[in-house]
Structure formats: structure tokens, C-alpha cells
Amino acid sequence: MTTTTSPALSVPVPHRAERAVRPARTHRERPSLWGTLILLVGAAYCLFPVLWVVMASTKSASELFSTFTLAPSTHLPENVVDLSQYRGGIYWRWMANTALYAGVGGLASVVVSAMAGYGLAKFQFRGKKAVFNVILAGVLVPGVVLAIPQYLLLAQVGLTNTYWSVLLPSVISPYGIYLARIYAAASVPDDVLEAARTDGAREGRIFTSIAVPMMVPGLVTIFLFQFVAIWNNFMLPYIMLGDDRLFPITVGLSGLLNQGASQPAMYTSVITGALLSIVPLAALFLTLQRFWQVDLAAGAVKA
């Protein structure tokens, strides 16, 4: 290091050009006040209806229409009993039907989406781009538009007013196939697949033993999206089903709501039923969120 000496003190002084540059102080970015306010307003907008349903389900019919407050009451157990006794407990049959439609339909959709997405991501074949473009177009088509054509097709084979009329249209999910294709391309390395093929593994074994475990977080996301979509679906079962014993919870509560025009006491049963229908969705999200946490931790370790 080149130094100069001061004649008075004879102390070596570093050359100006070679002096160590002090690191600049990093200022911690403060969160935007407007951004925080917008997020709080959005959260309140989404959570207020849920809070109102929770509080309204604790009130009797007279309390529900006499005052509009968020103060809870003590009639929730009575409302649950009244709802359970309505027509011999048909509400719980609607709940079981909804769980069947959403659970079986969601699992079947995950299987189809995983196979289709993996094939589109890892195999080359003629017309691959055209097939993927058709799937993207299917993502843009609302399900309500397809309800009437699906009803006409299933009516030709005599499957309307059956469980199959709701399950079969739920198996194919263009959005699920699209997500599976994107996730398979990003999470399943080609080198691993080539190594497995070199060792003599067949394509089916490679898919089930290697690709699927790597795609689990993405498949869980697809299952949740499809499960919630089927659970909240109204138009398709409303068109397909005529027997109220096959109704899901959405169509069943709609019928109770229509009866509330002549029997105002039914409104408390509708609100209580809506509250109970939220519980399985919340439990499912809390149970499956660990798959996302594991995936994020694995990505941080790999990085």
C-alpha cells in the first residue's frame, strides 16, 4: 500500500485513492401507508360478510329482523337443531352430496390434470402446441356457458338427475391441466427422467414414482381450486338435478331461501346452513397448507 508521511508526526497516512470506502448506510424501506390502508380495506371487505354470517347465525328469527348489529346472541345451538330436524335431516344429506361431488370430482380432476400436464410438459408429439392452445382457450370459457350443452349431452345417454351428471363434467379442468403443465415443466428435471429411462424404468413407473412426488405441491393446489369450485358450484347441479335428495348444499340452501319469502323463520336456517358449509373449506385449507410450506422450505434450501 502506498503511504505518505506527515513531517510533524511522521505517521504513515494512507493515500486518498487507496483509502477504504465506507459502505453506505442502507435505509430500511418503510411500508407504504396507502398500500397498507388499501390492504386493510380489502381484508375488511372480504371478511365482513363472513363475520356477519357468524353473528347472524347466533340469533333467533325475531332478533335477526328487529336489529342489525354484530353483537352475538345465544341461539346458535337451537338454529342448528332446527336445521338438522328440517325434513328428517336432509341438510346433512346435501352436505354429504357436496362432499362427494367435490371430493371425488377434485381427486379425479387431479389425476387427469397431472397426466395431461406431465405429457404436455415432457413429451414431444405432433399437434402439441395446438392442444395446449385449445386448453388455454378452455380456461377463458366460463363454466356457466357449458352447462346447457353438457345437460343436452348427458340427457342423450340418460345420466341427468344422477350423481354422474355432476361428477363427469367436473373431471376435466382446463385450468388444472394448465397449472399441472407449468408446474411439471418447472419441478421435474429432464435429467432425472433420462436417468430413469437409462436404468430401464417404464414411463408409467417414472410418472408415478418420480414425477408425481415432485409435483405434489402443485397437485395440492389444483385439488384445492377444483374442490372449492365444485363445492360452490350452483348452475350445473341446478340444471342437472331434479331430485332434491341429490342436491348439493348450494342448490339446497337456495330452495330454503325461496321458502323464506313465505316462512321468514327459514332465514335463520339458511344462515346457519351457510355458516356450517364454510367449516369444511376452512378445515381443508388449514390441513393442506403444510404442503405449500414444505415446498417453499425445499426451494429455499436448494437456492
MARPAVO-579300 format. One line per field, with one value per residue (C-alpha): residue in three letters; chain; z, x, y. Coordinates in Angstrom, 2 decimals. Layout:
% residues N
code <- (ALA ...)
unit <- (A ...)
pz <- (Z ...)
px <- (X ...)
py <- (Y ...)
This chain:
% residues 303
code <- (MET THR THR THR THR SER PRO ALA LEU SER VAL PRO VAL PRO HIS ARG ALA GLU ARG ALA VAL ARG PRO ALA ARG THR HIS ARG GLU ARG PRO SER LEU TRP GLY THR LEU ILE LEU LEU VAL GLY ALA ALA TYR CYS LEU PHE PRO VAL LEU TRP VAL VAL MET ALA SER THR LYS SER ALA SER GLU LEU PHE SER THR PHE THR LEU ALA PRO SER THR HIS LEU PRO GLU ASN VAL VAL ASP LEU SER GLN TYR ARG GLY GLY ILE TYR TRP ARG TRP MET ALA ASN THR ALA LEU TYR ALA GLY VAL GLY GLY LEU ALA SER VAL VAL VAL SER ALA MET ALA GLY TYR GLY LEU ALA LYS PHE GLN PHE ARG GLY LYS LYS ALA VAL PHE ASN VAL ILE LEU ALA GLY VAL LEU VAL PRO GLY VAL VAL LEU ALA ILE PRO GLN TYR LEU LEU LEU ALA GLN VAL GLY LEU THR ASN THR TYR TRP SER VAL LEU LEU PRO SER VAL ILE SER PRO TYR GLY ILE TYR LEU ALA ARG ILE TYR ALA ALA ALA SER VAL PRO ASP ASP VAL LEU GLU ALA ALA ARG THR ASP GLY ALA ARG GLU GLY ARG ILE PHE THR SER ILE ALA VAL PRO MET MET VAL PRO GLY LEU VAL THR ILE PHE LEU PHE GLN PHE VAL ALA ILE TRP ASN ASN PHE MET LEU PRO TYR ILE MET LEU GLY ASP ASP ARG LEU PHE PRO ILE THR VAL GLY LEU SER GLY LEU LEU ASN GLN GLY ALA SER GLN PRO ALA MET TYR THR SER VAL ILE THR GLY ALA LEU LEU SER ILE VAL PRO LEU ALA ALA LEU PHE LEU THR LEU GLN ARG PHE TRP GLN VAL ASP LEU ALA ALA GLY ALA VAL LYS ALA)
unit <- (A A A A A A A A A A A A A A A A A A A A A A A A A A A A A A A A A A A A A A A A A A A A A A A A A A A A A A A A A A A A A A A A A A A A A A A A A A A A A A A A A A A A A A A A A A A A A A A A A A A A A A A A A A A A A A A A A A A A A A A A A A A A A A A A A A A A A A A A A A A A A A A A A A A A A A A A A A A A A A A A A A A A A A A A A A A A A A A A A A A A A A A A A A A A A A A A A A A A A A A A A A A A A A A A A A A A A A A A A A A A A A A A A A A A A A A A A A A A A A A A A A A A A A A A A A A A A A A A A A A A A A A A A A A A A A A A A A A A A A A A A A A A A A A A A A A A A A A A A A A A A A A)
pz <- (0.00 -0.97 2.02 2.70 5.92 7.74 8.63 12.07 13.30 10.90 10.92 7.79 6.16 3.53 0.08 -0.62 -3.63 -1.59 1.48 2.28 1.18 3.95 2.98 2.50 5.14 3.97 4.86 5.67 3.38 5.26 4.17 2.17 4.25 1.33 0.40 3.96 4.05 0.75 2.02 5.24 3.35 1.05 4.02 5.75 2.55 2.30 5.97 6.89 5.21 6.96 10.29 9.68 8.89 12.09 14.22 12.43 12.88 16.65 16.55 16.51 13.71 15.71 16.61 13.03 11.62 14.57 14.85 12.68 14.98 15.07 18.70 19.06 20.63 22.19 19.71 17.59 19.14 18.61 14.99 14.34 15.85 13.77 10.63 11.42 12.01 8.78 6.60 8.56 8.34 4.59 5.12 6.15 3.07 1.00 2.85 2.16 -1.51 -1.74 -0.12 -2.61 -5.63 -4.51 -3.13 -5.91 -8.62 -7.23 -7.00 -10.48 -11.86 -10.20 -11.81 -15.27 -14.88 -13.65 -16.55 -19.18 -17.78 -17.46 -21.02 -22.42 -20.47 -21.02 -24.34 -27.90 -30.33 -33.36 -32.57 -29.07 -29.48 -30.91 -27.99 -25.47 -27.23 -27.05 -23.32 -22.87 -24.74 -22.41 -19.42 -20.80 -21.24 -18.15 -16.80 -16.97 -20.77 -20.91 -18.52 -21.11 -23.73 -21.01 -19.94 -23.53 -23.97 -20.71 -21.40 -24.58 -22.55 -19.66 -16.98 -15.94 -12.41 -11.22 -9.35 -12.62 -14.15 -11.66 -11.34 -15.02 -16.06 -13.04 -14.10 -16.87 -15.68 -18.34 -15.66 -13.71 -16.80 -17.46 -13.89 -13.99 -17.26 -15.88 -12.61 -14.27 -16.60 -13.65 -10.96 -12.83 -14.25 -17.63 -16.44 -13.75 -16.28 -18.71 -15.93 -15.04 -18.68 -18.94 -15.93 -17.75 -15.94 -17.91 -18.48 -16.13 -13.32 -13.99 -13.78 -10.59 -8.70 -9.81 -11.41 -9.13 -5.84 -7.32 -8.41 -5.09 -4.08 -7.49 -7.45 -3.99 -5.39 -8.28 -5.87 -3.69 -6.64 -8.08 -4.70 -3.91 -7.44 -7.20 -3.61 -4.60 -7.96 -8.34 -12.01 -13.09 -10.36 -10.57 -14.24 -13.98 -10.88 -10.22 -7.12 -4.04 -2.33 -4.84 -4.33 -3.15 -0.41 -2.77 -4.51 -1.25 0.55 -2.46 -2.07 1.63 0.79 -1.61 1.14 3.38 1.39 2.87 6.06 7.45 10.14 7.42 7.02 10.24 8.92 5.66 7.50 9.87 6.94 5.15 8.24 8.56 4.86 5.37 8.07 5.79 3.40 6.22 7.68 4.28 3.75 7.22 6.69 3.24 3.69 5.07 1.54 0.41 3.46 2.76 -0.87 0.00 2.53 -0.01 -2.56 -0.06 0.72 -2.95 -3.61)
px <- (0.00 1.42 1.68 2.79 4.32 3.47 6.60 5.26 4.11 5.84 2.77 2.00 -1.17 -2.95 -3.16 -6.54 -7.13 -6.49 -8.49 -11.18 -14.55 -17.08 -20.19 -23.20 -25.86 -28.80 -32.13 -34.85 -37.80 -40.91 -44.20 -46.39 -49.18 -51.60 -50.75 -51.42 -54.72 -55.82 -54.98 -56.89 -59.93 -59.78 -59.48 -62.43 -64.49 -63.84 -64.19 -67.22 -69.78 -68.22 -68.35 -71.98 -72.91 -71.21 -73.06 -76.41 -76.40 -76.48 -79.74 -83.37 -85.72 -87.14 -83.68 -82.48 -85.12 -85.55 -81.99 -78.89 -75.91 -72.79 -73.38 -73.73 -76.71 -77.23 -79.49 -76.88 -77.50 -81.25 -80.73 -78.51 -81.13 -83.91 -81.83 -80.99 -84.64 -85.87 -87.33 -85.62 -82.13 -81.98 -79.46 -76.82 -77.62 -76.96 -73.68 -72.72 -73.63 -71.47 -68.54 -68.99 -69.14 -66.22 -64.01 -64.40 -64.53 -61.46 -59.41 -60.43 -59.56 -56.14 -55.40 -56.42 -54.65 -51.44 -51.25 -52.20 -49.92 -46.98 -47.47 -47.63 -44.55 -42.22 -43.17 -42.92 -45.66 -47.40 -50.09 -48.78 -48.97 -52.49 -53.67 -52.18 -53.80 -57.18 -56.67 -55.82 -58.98 -60.92 -59.60 -61.27 -64.69 -66.93 -68.45 -71.93 -71.70 -71.05 -73.82 -76.60 -74.54 -73.40 -77.02 -78.07 -75.20 -75.85 -79.58 -78.89 -77.31 -79.78 -77.38 -79.24 -80.67 -77.91 -74.66 -72.79 -74.35 -72.44 -69.28 -68.44 -68.30 -66.06 -63.34 -61.87 -60.43 -58.57 -57.11 -55.92 -54.23 -52.59 -51.24 -50.02 -48.19 -46.47 -45.53 -44.28 -42.05 -40.55 -40.26 -39.44 -35.86 -35.32 -32.00 -33.78 -36.22 -33.44 -31.51 -34.59 -35.12 -31.47 -31.93 -34.79 -37.78 -41.01 -42.89 -45.72 -43.30 -41.39 -44.60 -45.95 -42.65 -40.64 -42.80 -45.84 -43.87 -42.11 -45.45 -47.27 -47.43 -48.79 -51.30 -52.50 -53.11 -55.10 -57.13 -57.97 -59.02 -61.20 -62.63 -63.69 -65.06 -67.22 -68.26 -69.51 -70.96 -74.62 -75.61 -74.51 -76.32 -79.29 -79.71 -78.77 -80.69 -84.40 -84.44 -83.76 -82.12 -79.29 -78.85 -75.54 -75.52 -75.73 -78.92 -80.45 -79.90 -81.30 -84.52 -84.66 -84.09 -87.02 -89.23 -88.18 -90.42 -93.49 -91.86 -89.45 -88.29 -86.44 -83.96 -82.21 -81.86 -80.38 -77.81 -76.91 -76.54 -74.29 -72.09 -71.80 -70.93 -67.86 -66.36 -65.17 -63.49 -61.63 -60.55 -59.32 -57.21 -55.68 -54.89 -53.29 -51.34 -48.38 -47.65 -47.01 -44.81 -42.73 -42.34 -41.20 -38.68 -37.30 -36.92 -35.05 -32.62 -32.00 -31.39)
py <- (0.00 3.40 5.76 9.33 10.66 13.84 15.87 16.78 13.42 11.07 8.82 6.86 8.13 6.05 7.54 9.10 6.89 3.77 4.61 2.11 3.26 3.05 1.14 3.35 3.11 1.08 2.61 0.13 0.66 1.60 0.08 2.40 3.87 3.94 0.35 -0.79 1.07 -0.47 -3.96 -3.34 -2.10 -5.14 -7.50 -5.84 -6.04 -9.80 -10.66 -8.55 -10.88 -13.87 -12.05 -11.12 -14.75 -15.93 -13.37 -13.72 -17.49 -16.98 -15.01 -16.02 -15.03 -12.11 -10.80 -11.17 -8.82 -6.44 -5.10 -5.01 -5.38 -7.51 -8.43 -12.22 -13.92 -17.36 -19.18 -20.97 -24.43 -24.02 -22.97 -26.00 -28.32 -26.75 -27.08 -30.70 -31.58 -29.99 -32.79 -35.52 -34.01 -33.50 -30.70 -33.23 -35.27 -32.16 -31.73 -35.36 -34.96 -31.84 -33.64 -36.49 -34.18 -32.03 -34.82 -37.37 -34.72 -32.96 -36.16 -37.29 -33.87 -34.00 -37.37 -36.19 -32.84 -34.48 -36.93 -34.35 -31.64 -34.02 -35.25 -31.73 -30.67 -33.62 -35.24 -34.03 -35.02 -33.65 -31.11 -30.42 -26.65 -26.83 -28.99 -26.56 -23.60 -25.34 -25.87 -22.20 -21.30 -23.59 -21.63 -18.50 -20.14 -19.75 -22.94 -21.41 -21.29 -25.05 -26.06 -26.25 -28.20 -30.61 -31.13 -31.91 -34.38 -36.22 -36.26 -38.23 -41.05 -40.88 -39.61 -36.48 -36.39 -38.75 -38.29 -38.80 -35.70 -33.54 -35.67 -36.20 -32.51 -31.84 -34.27 -32.13 -28.82 -26.78 -24.54 -27.58 -29.02 -25.67 -25.45 -29.05 -28.43 -25.32 -27.00 -30.20 -28.21 -26.31 -29.00 -32.24 -32.14 -33.77 -35.23 -37.25 -38.65 -39.57 -41.30 -43.34 -44.31 -45.33 -47.61 -49.32 -47.79 -47.63 -44.42 -45.34 -46.11 -42.88 -40.88 -42.45 -42.86 -39.82 -37.14 -37.26 -36.87 -33.84 -32.36 -32.84 -29.14 -28.20 -31.06 -30.00 -26.52 -27.97 -30.10 -27.10 -24.96 -27.71 -28.71 -25.15 -24.64 -27.78 -27.04 -23.58 -24.63 -23.81 -23.64 -27.13 -29.13 -26.78 -27.69 -31.36 -32.45 -32.64 -34.83 -32.72 -35.71 -35.37 -31.63 -30.16 -27.58 -24.60 -25.72 -26.94 -23.63 -21.81 -23.77 -22.89 -19.24 -19.26 -20.68 -17.79 -15.45 -17.18 -18.52 -15.90 -18.32 -20.26 -17.43 -18.41 -21.95 -20.65 -18.51 -21.34 -23.73 -21.23 -21.00 -24.78 -25.08 -22.87 -25.08 -27.95 -25.49 -23.77 -27.11 -28.28 -25.19 -25.42 -29.12 -28.84 -25.60 -27.58 -28.82 -25.25 -24.58 -27.71 -26.71 -23.19 -24.54 -27.01 -24.24 -22.08 -24.92 -25.59 -21.90)
